[in-house]
Amino acid sequence: MKTKKYKDSIQSKITRLMWIVFSQLIWIIPVLYLAYYVKENLSDWVNLYFGVEVAQKTAEALAVRAEILSEPVIMNPSTITAYVKAAFASMSATTKAFSLSSIAGITTSLGTILINIISFIVIIYGLLRIRKTYQLQTHDTALVHHICDEIMPELEAIKKEILLLRQNKDCDKTDIRRNY
């Protein structure tokens, strides 16, 4: 009956798992950091792309102009048309700013959701790679241990034969020296 000399110890399993986890973290951490960076700056980038800040400043400036033209001291028949034009321009600029702000908010929300989904997929993919690599290395370790279990008795037998041959050789040398 064979005794199993080579076993996969808990320490080797933990060491193997830690090595695999750290090797996967090498690419997972930068990808997740990039996702975090994009998520943090996405709102600013989208607002800049849609020109929300410019539209809001334009709407504020036109609102101030309409308010100045609405003062009773300035009101006369010739300024009424200027006030009406400024009021309509202010309303349309405010509507445009609100629309751009809403679209930018929706786009930012969709982008954030997409980034969260991608981050989740990266984490799941990393965990699956950890599992697959661990199983592969466990299989390789089991194969090595099986081979060692098979050849170790033969190696022990060869070692014993070598020791016997050395002892016989040493005995022969001492016998030859005694004869002379």
Contact map, one row per residue, 1 for C-alpha under 8 A:
111000000000000000000000000000000000000000000000000000000000000000000000000000000000000000000000000000000000000000000000000000000000000000000000000000000000000000000000000000000000
111100000000000000000000000000000000000000000000000000000000000000000000000000000000000000000000000000000000000000000000000000000000000000000000000000000000000000000000000000000000
111110000000000000000000000000000000000000000000000000000000000000000000000000000000000000000000000000000000000000000000000000000000000000000000000000000000000000000000000000000000
011111100000000000000000000000000000000000000000000000000000000000000000000000000000000000000000000000000000000000000000000000000000000000000000000010000000000000000000000000000000
001111100000000000000000000000000000000000000000000000000000000000000000000000000000000000000000000000000000000000000000000000000000000000000000000010000000000000000000000000000000
000111110000000000000000000000000000000000000000000000000000000000000000000000000000000000000000000000000000000000000000000000000000000000000000110110000000000000000000000000000000
000111111000000000000000000000000000000000000000000000000000000000000000000000000000000000000000000000000000000000000000000000000000000000000000100000000000000000000000000000000000
000001111101100000000000000000000000000000000000000000000000000000000000000000000000000000000000000000000000000000000000000000000000000000001100000000000000000000000000000000000000
000000111111100000000000000000000000000000000000000000000000000000000000000000000000000000000000000000000000000000000000000000000000000000000000000000000000000000000000000000000000
000000011111110000000000000000000000000000000000000000000000000000000000000000000000000000000000000000000000000000000000000000000000000000000000000000000000000000000000000000000000
000000001111111000000000000000000000000000000000000000000000000000000000000000000000000000000000000000000000000000000000000000000000000000000000000000000000000000000000000000000000
000000011111111100000000000000000000000000000000000000000000000000000000000000000000000000000000000000000000000000000000000000000000000000000000000000000000000000000000000000000000
000000011111111110000000000000000000000000000000000000000000000000000000000000000000000000000000000000000000000000000000000000000000000000000000000000000000000000000000000000000000
000000000111111111000000000000000000000000000000000000000000000000000000000000000000000000000000000000000000000000000000000000000000000000000000000000000000000000000000000000000000
000000000011111111100000000000000000000000000000000000000000000000000000000000000000000000000000000000000000000000000000000000000000000000000000000000000000000000000000000000000000
000000000001111111110000000000000000000000000000000000000000000000000000000000000000000000000000000000000000000000000000000000000000010010000000000000000000000000000000000000000000
000000000000111111111000000000000000000000000000000000000000000000000000000000000000000000000000000000000000000000000000000000000000010000000000000000000000000000000000000000000000
000000000000011111111100000000000000000000000000000000000000000000000000000000000000000000000000000000000000000000000000000000000000000000000000000000000000000000000000000000000000
000000000000001111111110000000000000000000000000000000000000000000000000000000000000000000000000000000000000000000000000000000000000000000000000000000000000000000000000000000000000
000000000000000111111111000000000000000000000000000000000000000000000000000000000000000000000000000000000000000000000000000000000100110000000000000000000000000000000000000000000000
000000000000000011111111100000000000000000000000000000000000000000000000000000000000000000000000000000000000000000000000000000000100000000000000000000000000000000000000000000000000
000000000000000001111111110000000000000000000000000000000000000000000000000000000000000000000000000000000000000000000000000000000000000000000000000000000000000000000000000000000000
000000000000000000111111111000000000000000000000000000000000000000000000000000000000000000000000000000000000000000000000000000000000000000000000000000000000000000000000000000000000
000000000000000000011111111100000000000000000000000000000000000000000000000000000000000000000000000000000000000000000000000001001100000000000000000000000000000000000000000000000000
000000000000000000001111111110000000000000000000000000000000000000000000000000000000000000000000000000000000000000000000000000000000000000000000000000000000000000000000000000000000
000000000000000000000111111111000000000000000000000000000000000000000000000000000000000000000000000000000000000000000000000000000000000000000000000000000000000000000000000000000000
000000000000000000000011111111100000000000000000000000000000000000000000000000000000000000000000000000000000000000000000000000000000000000000000000000000000000000000000000000000000
000000000000000000000001111111110000000000000000000000000000000000000000000000000000000000000000000000000000000000000000011001000000000000000000000000000000000000000000000000000000
000000000000000000000000111111111000000000000000000000000000000000000000000000000000000000000000000000000000000000000000000000000000000000000000000000000000000000000000000000000000
000000000000000000000000011111111100000000000000000000000000000000000000000000000000000000000000000000000000000000000000000000000000000000000000000000000000000000000000000000000000
000000000000000000000000001111111110000000000000000000000000000000000000000000000000000000000000000000000000000000000000000000000000000000000000000000000000000000000000000000000000
000000000000000000000000000111111111000000000000000000000000000000000000000000000000000000000000000000000000000000000010010000000000000000000000000000000000000000000000000000000000
000000000000000000000000000011111111100000000000000000000000000000000000000000000000000000000000000000000000000000000000000000000000000000000000000000000000000000000000000000000000
000000000000000000000000000001111111110000000000000000000000000000000000000000000000000000000000000000000000000000000000000000000000000000000000000000000000000000000000000000000000
000000000000000000000000000000111111111000000000000000000000000000000000000000000000000000000000000000000000000000100010000000000000000000000000000000000000000000000000000000000000
000000000000000000000000000000011111111100000000000000000000000000000000000000000000000000000000000000000000000000000000000000000000000000000000000000000000000000000000000000000000
000000000000000000000000000000001111111110000000000000000000000000000000000000000000000000000000000000000000000000000000000000000000000000000000000000000000000000000000000000000000
000000000000000000000000000000000111111111000000000000000000000000000000000000000000000000000000000000000000000000000000000000000000000000000000000000000000000000000000000000000000
000000000000000000000000000000000011111111100000000000000000000000000000000000000000000000000000000000000000001100100000000000000000000000000000000000000000000000000000000000000000
000000000000000000000000000000000001111111100000000000000000000000000000000000000000000000000000000000000000000000000000000000000000000000000000000000000000000000000000000000000000
000000000000000000000000000000000000111111111000000000000000000000000000000000000000000000000000000000000000000000000000000000000000000000000000000000000000000000000000000000000000
000000000000000000000000000000000000011111111100000000000000000000000000000000000000000000000000000000000001001100000000000000000000000000000000000000000000000000000000000000000000
000000000000000000000000000000000000001111111110000000000000000000000000000000000000000000000000000000011001000000000000000000000000000000000000000000000000000000000000000000000000
000000000000000000000000000000000000000011111111000000000000000000000000000000000000000000000000000000000000000000000000000000000000000000000000000000000000000000000000000000000000
000000000000000000000000000000000000000011111111100000000000000000000000000000000000000000000000000000000000000000000000000000000000000000000000000000000000000000000000000000000000
000000000000000000000000000000000000000001111111110000000000000000000000000000000000000000000000000000010011000000000000000000000000000000000000000000000000000000000000000000000000
000000000000000000000000000000000000000000111111111110000000000000000000000000000000000000000000000010010000000000000000000000000000000000000000000000000000000000000000000000000000
000000000000000000000000000000000000000000011111111110000000000000000000000000000000000000000000000000000000000000000000000000000000000000000000000000000000000000000000000000000000
000000000000000000000000000000000000000000001111111000000000000000000000000000000000000000000000000000000000000000000000000000000000000000000000000000000000000000000000000000000000
000000000000000000000000000000000000000000000111111100000000000000000000000000000000000000000000000100010000000000000000000000000000000000000000000000000000000000000000000000000000
000000000000000000000000000000000000000000000011111111100000000000000000000000000000000000000000000100000000000000000000000000000000000000000000000000000000000000000000000000000000
000000000000000000000000000000000000000000000011011111110000000000000000000000000000000000000000100110010000000000000000000000000000000000000000000000000000000000000000000000000000
000000000000000000000000000000000000000000000011001111111000000000000000000000000000000000000000000000000000000000000000000000000000000000000000000000000000000000000000000000000000
000000000000000000000000000000000000000000000000001111111100000000000000000000000000000000000000000000000000000000000000000000000000000000000000000000000000000000000000000000000000
000000000000000000000000000000000000000000000000001111111110000000000000000000000000000000001101100100000000000000000000000000000000000000000000000000000000000000000000000000000000
000000000000000000000000000000000000000000000000000111111111000000000000000000000000000000001100100000000000000000000000000000000000000000000000000000000000000000000000000000000000
000000000000000000000000000000000000000000000000000011111111100000000000000000000000000000000000000000000000000000000000000000000000000000000000000000000000000000000000000000000000
000000000000000000000000000000000000000000000000000001111111110000000000000000000000000000001000000000000000000000000000000000000000000000000000000000000000000000000000000000000000
000000000000000000000000000000000000000000000000000000111111111000000000000000000000000001101100100000000000000000000000000000000000000000000000000000000000000000000000000000000000
000000000000000000000000000000000000000000000000000000011111111100000000000000000000000001000100000000000000000000000000000000000000000000000000000000000000000000000000000000000000
000000000000000000000000000000000000000000000000000000001111111110000000000000000000000000000000000000000000000000000000000000000000000000000000000000000000000000000000000000000000
000000000000000000000000000000000000000000000000000000000111111111000000000000000000011011001000000000000000000000000000000000000000000000000000000000000000000000000000000000000000
000000000000000000000000000000000000000000000000000000000011111111100000000000000000011001100000000000000000000000000000000000000000000000000000000000000000000000000000000000000000
000000000000000000000000000000000000000000000000000000000001111111110000000000000000000000000000000000000000000000000000000000000000000000000000000000000000000000000000000000000000
000000000000000000000000000000000000000000000000000000000000111111111000000000000000010000000000000000000000000000000000000000000000000000000000000000000000000000000000000000000000
000000000000000000000000000000000000000000000000000000000000011111111100000000000010011001000000000000000000000000000000000000000000000000000000000000000000000000000000000000000000
000000000000000000000000000000000000000000000000000000000000001111111110000000000000000000000000000000000000000000000000000000000000000000000000000000000000000000000000000000000000
000000000000000000000000000000000000000000000000000000000000000111111110000000000000000000000000000000000000000000000000000000000000000000000000000000000000000000000000000000000000
000000000000000000000000000000000000000000000000000000000000000011111110011000100110000000000000000000000000000000000000000000000000000000000000000000000000000000000000000000000000
000000000000000000000000000000000000000000000000000000000000000001111111011000000010000000000000000000000000000000000000000000000000000000000000000000000000000000000000000000000000
000000000000000000000000000000000000000000000000000000000000000000111111111000000000000000000000000000000000000000000000000000000000000000000000000000000000000000000000000000000000
000000000000000000000000000000000000000000000000000000000000000000000111111000000000000000000000000000000000000000000000000000000000000000000000000000000000000000000000000000000000
000000000000000000000000000000000000000000000000000000000000000000000011111000000000000000000000000000000000000000000000000000000000000000000000000000000000000000000000000000000000
000000000000000000000000000000000000000000000000000000000000000000001111111100100000000000000000000000000000000000000000000000000000000000000000000000000000000000000000000000000000
000000000000000000000000000000000000000000000000000000000000000000001111111110110000000000000000000000000000000000000000000000000000000000000000000000000000000000000000000000000000
000000000000000000000000000000000000000000000000000000000000000000000000011111110000000000000000000000000000000000000000000000000000000000000000000000000000000000000000000000000000
000000000000000000000000000000000000000000000000000000000000000000000000001111111000000000000000000000000000000000000000000000000000000000000000000000000000000000000000000000000000
000000000000000000000000000000000000000000000000000000000000000000000000000111111100000000000000000000000000000000000000000000000000000000000000000000000000000000000000000000000000
000000000000000000000000000000000000000000000000000000000000000000001000011111111110000000000000000000000000000000000000000000000000000000000000000000000000000000000000000000000000
000000000000000000000000000000000000000000000000000000000000000000000000001111111111000000000000000000000000000000000000000000000000000000000000000000000000000000000000000000000000
000000000000000000000000000000000000000000000000000000000000000000000000000011111111100000000000000000000000000000000000000000000000000000000000000000000000000000000000000000000000
000000000000000000000000000000000000000000000000000000000000000000001000000001111111110000000000000000000000000000000000000000000000000000000000000000000000000000000000000000000000
000000000000000000000000000000000000000000000000000000000000000001001100000000111111111000000000000000000000000000000000000000000000000000000000000000000000000000000000000000000000
000000000000000000000000000000000000000000000000000000000000000000000000000000011111111100000000000000000000000000000000000000000000000000000000000000000000000000000000000000000000
000000000000000000000000000000000000000000000000000000000000000000000000000000001111111110000000000000000000000000000000000000000000000000000000000000000000000000000000000000000000
000000000000000000000000000000000000000000000000000000000000011011000000000000000111111111000000000000000000000000000000000000000000000000000000000000000000000000000000000000000000
000000000000000000000000000000000000000000000000000000000000011001000000000000000011111111100000000000000000000000000000000000000000000000000000000000000000000000000000000000000000
000000000000000000000000000000000000000000000000000000000000000000000000000000000001111111110000000000000000000000000000000000000000000000000000000000000000000000000000000000000000
000000000000000000000000000000000000000000000000000000000000010000000000000000000000111111111000000000000000000000000000000000000000000000000000000000000000000000000000000000000000
000000000000000000000000000000000000000000000000000000000011011001000000000000000000011111111100000000000000000000000000000000000000000000000000000000000000000000000000000000000000
000000000000000000000000000000000000000000000000000000000010001000000000000000000000001111111110000000000000000000000000000000000000000000000000000000000000000000000000000000000000
000000000000000000000000000000000000000000000000000000000000000000000000000000000000000111111111000000000000000000000000000000000000000000000000000000000000000000000000000000000000
000000000000000000000000000000000000000000000000000000110110010000000000000000000000000011111111100000000000000000000000000000000000000000000000000000000000000000000000000000000000
000000000000000000000000000000000000000000000000000000110011000000000000000000000000000001111111110000000000000000000000000000000000000000000000000000000000000000000000000000000000
000000000000000000000000000000000000000000000000000000000000000000000000000000000000000000111111111000000000000000000000000000000000000000000000000000000000000000000000000000000000
000000000000000000000000000000000000000000000000000000100000000000000000000000000000000000011111111100000000000000000000000000000000000000000000000000000000000000000000000000000000
000000000000000000000000000000000000000000000000000100110010000000000000000000000000000000001111111110000000000000000000000000000000000000000000000000000000000000000000000000000000
000000000000000000000000000000000000000000000000000000000000000000000000000000000000000000000111111111000000000000000000000000000000000000000000000000000000000000000000000000000000
000000000000000000000000000000000000000000000000000000000000000000000000000000000000000000000011111111100000000000000000000000000000000000000000000000000000000000000000000000000000
000000000000000000000000000000000000000000000000011100100000000000000000000000000000000000000001111111110000000000000000000000000000000000000000000000000000000000000000000000000000
000000000000000000000000000000000000000000000010000100000000000000000000000000000000000000000000111111111000000000000000000000000000000000000000000000000000000000000000000000000000
000000000000000000000000000000000000000000000000000000000000000000000000000000000000000000000000011111111100000000000000000000000000000000000000000000000000000000000000000000000000
000000000000000000000000000000000000000000000000000000000000000000000000000000000000000000000000001111111110000000000000000000000000000000000000000000000000000000000000000000000000
000000000000000000000000000000000000000000100110010100000000000000000000000000000000000000000000000111111111000000000000000000000000000000000000000000000000000000000000000000000000
000000000000000000000000000000000000000000100000000000000000000000000000000000000000000000000000000011111111100000000000000000000000000000000000000000000000000000000000000000000000
000000000000000000000000000000000000000000000000000000000000000000000000000000000000000000000000000001111111110000000000000000000000000000000000000000000000000000000000000000000000
000000000000000000000000000000000000000000000100000000000000000000000000000000000000000000000000000000111111111000000000000000000000000000000000000000000000000000000000000000000000
000000000000000000000000000000000000000001100100000000000000000000000000000000000000000000000000000000011111111100000000000000000000000000000000000000000000000000000000000000000000
000000000000000000000000000000000000000000000000000000000000000000000000000000000000000000000000000000001111111110000000000000000000000000000000000000000000000000000000000000000000
000000000000000000000000000000000000000000000000000000000000000000000000000000000000000000000000000000000111111111000000000000000000000000000000000000000000000000000000000000000000
000000000000000000000000000000000000001001000000000000000000000000000000000000000000000000000000000000000011111111100000000000000000000000000000000000000000000000000000000000000000
000000000000000000000000000000000000001001000000000000000000000000000000000000000000000000000000000000000001111111110000000000000000000000000000000000000000000000000000000000000000
000000000000000000000000000000000000000000000000000000000000000000000000000000000000000000000000000000000000111111111000000000000000000000000000000000000000000000000000000000000000
000000000000000000000000000000000000000000000000000000000000000000000000000000000000000000000000000000000000011111111100000000000000000000000000000000000000000000000000000000000000
000000000000000000000000000000000010001000000000000000000000000000000000000000000000000000000000000000000000001111111110000000000000000000000000000000000000000000000000000000000000
000000000000000000000000000000000000000000000000000000000000000000000000000000000000000000000000000000000000000111111111000000000000000000000000000000000000000000000000000000000000
000000000000000000000000000000000000000000000000000000000000000000000000000000000000000000000000000000000000000011111111100000000000000000000000000000000000000000000000000000000000
000000000000000000000000000000000000000000000000000000000000000000000000000000000000000000000000000000000000000001111111110000000000000000000000000000000000000000000000000000000000
000000000000000000000000000000010010000000000000000000000000000000000000000000000000000000000000000000000000000000111111111000000000000000000000000000000000000000000000000000000000
000000000000000000000000000000000000000000000000000000000000000000000000000000000000000000000000000000000000000000011111111100000000000000000000000000000000000000000000000000000000
000000000000000000000000000000000000000000000000000000000000000000000000000000000000000000000000000000000000000000001111111110000000000000000000000000000000000000000000000000000000
000000000000000000000000000100010000000000000000000000000000000000000000000000000000000000000000000000000000000000000111111111000000000000000000000000000000000000000000000000000000
000000000000000000000000000100000000000000000000000000000000000000000000000000000000000000000000000000000000000000000011111111100000000000000000000000000000000000000000000000000000
000000000000000000000000000000000000000000000000000000000000000000000000000000000000000000000000000000000000000000000001111111110000000000000000000000000000000000000000000000000000
000000000000000000000000000000000000000000000000000000000000000000000000000000000000000000000000000000000000000000000000111111111000000000000000000000000000000000000000000000000000
000000000000000000000001000100000000000000000000000000000000000000000000000000000000000000000000000000000000000000000000011111111100000000000000000000000000000000000000000000000000
000000000000000000000000000000000000000000000000000000000000000000000000000000000000000000000000000000000000000000000000001111111110000000000000000000000000000000000000000000000000
000000000000000000000000000000000000000000000000000000000000000000000000000000000000000000000000000000000000000000000000000111111111000000000000000000000000000000000000000000000000
000000000000000000000001000000000000000000000000000000000000000000000000000000000000000000000000000000000000000000000000000011111111100000000000000000000000000000000000000000000000
000000000000000000011001000000000000000000000000000000000000000000000000000000000000000000000000000000000000000000000000000001111111110000000000000000000000000000000000000000000000
000000000000000000000000000000000000000000000000000000000000000000000000000000000000000000000000000000000000000000000000000000111111111000000000000000000000000000000000000000000000
000000000000000000000000000000000000000000000000000000000000000000000000000000000000000000000000000000000000000000000000000000011111111100000000000000000000000000000000000000000000
000000000000000000010000000000000000000000000000000000000000000000000000000000000000000000000000000000000000000000000000000000001111111110000000000000000000000000000000000000000000
000000000000000110010000000000000000000000000000000000000000000000000000000000000000000000000000000000000000000000000000000000000111111111000000000000000000000000000000000000000000
000000000000000000000000000000000000000000000000000000000000000000000000000000000000000000000000000000000000000000000000000000000011111111100000000000000000000000000000000000000000
000000000000000000000000000000000000000000000000000000000000000000000000000000000000000000000000000000000000000000000000000000000001111111110000000000000000000000000000000000000000
000000000000000100000000000000000000000000000000000000000000000000000000000000000000000000000000000000000000000000000000000000000000111111111000000000000000000000000000000000000000
000000000000000000000000000000000000000000000000000000000000000000000000000000000000000000000000000000000000000000000000000000000000011111111100000000000000000000000000000000000000
000000000000000000000000000000000000000000000000000000000000000000000000000000000000000000000000000000000000000000000000000000000000001111111110000000000000000000000000000000000000
000000000000000000000000000000000000000000000000000000000000000000000000000000000000000000000000000000000000000000000000000000000000000111111111000000000000000000000000000000000000
000000010000000000000000000000000000000000000000000000000000000000000000000000000000000000000000000000000000000000000000000000000000000011111111100000000000000000000000000000000000
000000010000000000000000000000000000000000000000000000000000000000000000000000000000000000000000000000000000000000000000000000000000000001111111110000000000000000000000000000000000
000000000000000000000000000000000000000000000000000000000000000000000000000000000000000000000000000000000000000000000000000000000000000000111111111000000000000000000000000000000000
000000000000000000000000000000000000000000000000000000000000000000000000000000000000000000000000000000000000000000000000000000000000000000011111111100000000000000000000000000000000
000001100000000000000000000000000000000000000000000000000000000000000000000000000000000000000000000000000000000000000000000000000000000000001111111110000000000000000000000000000000
000001000000000000000000000000000000000000000000000000000000000000000000000000000000000000000000000000000000000000000000000000000000000000000111111111000000000000000000000000000000
000000000000000000000000000000000000000000000000000000000000000000000000000000000000000000000000000000000000000000000000000000000000000000000011111111100000000000000000000000000000
000001000000000000000000000000000000000000000000000000000000000000000000000000000000000000000000000000000000000000000000000000000000000000000001111111110000000000000000000000000000
000111000000000000000000000000000000000000000000000000000000000000000000000000000000000000000000000000000000000000000000000000000000000000000000111111111000000000000000000000000000
000000000000000000000000000000000000000000000000000000000000000000000000000000000000000000000000000000000000000000000000000000000000000000000000011111111100000000000000000000000000
000000000000000000000000000000000000000000000000000000000000000000000000000000000000000000000000000000000000000000000000000000000000000000000000001111111110000000000000000000000000
000000000000000000000000000000000000000000000000000000000000000000000000000000000000000000000000000000000000000000000000000000000000000000000000000111111111000000000000000000000000
000000000000000000000000000000000000000000000000000000000000000000000000000000000000000000000000000000000000000000000000000000000000000000000000000011111111100000000000000000000000
000000000000000000000000000000000000000000000000000000000000000000000000000000000000000000000000000000000000000000000000000000000000000000000000000001111111110000000000000000000000
000000000000000000000000000000000000000000000000000000000000000000000000000000000000000000000000000000000000000000000000000000000000000000000000000000111111111000000000000000000000
000000000000000000000000000000000000000000000000000000000000000000000000000000000000000000000000000000000000000000000000000000000000000000000000000000011111111100000000000000000000
000000000000000000000000000000000000000000000000000000000000000000000000000000000000000000000000000000000000000000000000000000000000000000000000000000001111111110000000000000000000
000000000000000000000000000000000000000000000000000000000000000000000000000000000000000000000000000000000000000000000000000000000000000000000000000000000111111111000000000000000000
000000000000000000000000000000000000000000000000000000000000000000000000000000000000000000000000000000000000000000000000000000000000000000000000000000000011111111100000000000000000
000000000000000000000000000000000000000000000000000000000000000000000000000000000000000000000000000000000000000000000000000000000000000000000000000000000001111111110000000000000000
000000000000000000000000000000000000000000000000000000000000000000000000000000000000000000000000000000000000000000000000000000000000000000000000000000000000111111111000000000000000
000000000000000000000000000000000000000000000000000000000000000000000000000000000000000000000000000000000000000000000000000000000000000000000000000000000000011111111100000000000000
000000000000000000000000000000000000000000000000000000000000000000000000000000000000000000000000000000000000000000000000000000000000000000000000000000000000001111111110000000000000
000000000000000000000000000000000000000000000000000000000000000000000000000000000000000000000000000000000000000000000000000000000000000000000000000000000000000111111111000000000000
000000000000000000000000000000000000000000000000000000000000000000000000000000000000000000000000000000000000000000000000000000000000000000000000000000000000000011111111100000000000
000000000000000000000000000000000000000000000000000000000000000000000000000000000000000000000000000000000000000000000000000000000000000000000000000000000000000001111111110000000000
000000000000000000000000000000000000000000000000000000000000000000000000000000000000000000000000000000000000000000000000000000000000000000000000000000000000000000111111111000000000
000000000000000000000000000000000000000000000000000000000000000000000000000000000000000000000000000000000000000000000000000000000000000000000000000000000000000000011111111100000000
000000000000000000000000000000000000000000000000000000000000000000000000000000000000000000000000000000000000000000000000000000000000000000000000000000000000000000001111111110000000
000000000000000000000000000000000000000000000000000000000000000000000000000000000000000000000000000000000000000000000000000000000000000000000000000000000000000000000111111111000000
000000000000000000000000000000000000000000000000000000000000000000000000000000000000000000000000000000000000000000000000000000000000000000000000000000000000000000000011111111100000
000000000000000000000000000000000000000000000000000000000000000000000000000000000000000000000000000000000000000000000000000000000000000000000000000000000000000000000001111111110000
000000000000000000000000000000000000000000000000000000000000000000000000000000000000000000000000000000000000000000000000000000000000000000000000000000000000000000000000111111111000
000000000000000000000000000000000000000000000000000000000000000000000000000000000000000000000000000000000000000000000000000000000000000000000000000000000000000000000000011111111100
000000000000000000000000000000000000000000000000000000000000000000000000000000000000000000000000000000000000000000000000000000000000000000000000000000000000000000000000001111111110
000000000000000000000000000000000000000000000000000000000000000000000000000000000000000000000000000000000000000000000000000000000000000000000000000000000000000000000000000111111111
000000000000000000000000000000000000000000000000000000000000000000000000000000000000000000000000000000000000000000000000000000000000000000000000000000000000000000000000000011111111
000000000000000000000000000000000000000000000000000000000000000000000000000000000000000000000000000000000000000000000000000000000000000000000000000000000000000000000000000001111111
000000000000000000000000000000000000000000000000000000000000000000000000000000000000000000000000000000000000000000000000000000000000000000000000000000000000000000000000000000111111
000000000000000000000000000000000000000000000000000000000000000000000000000000000000000000000000000000000000000000000000000000000000000000000000000000000000000000000000000000011111
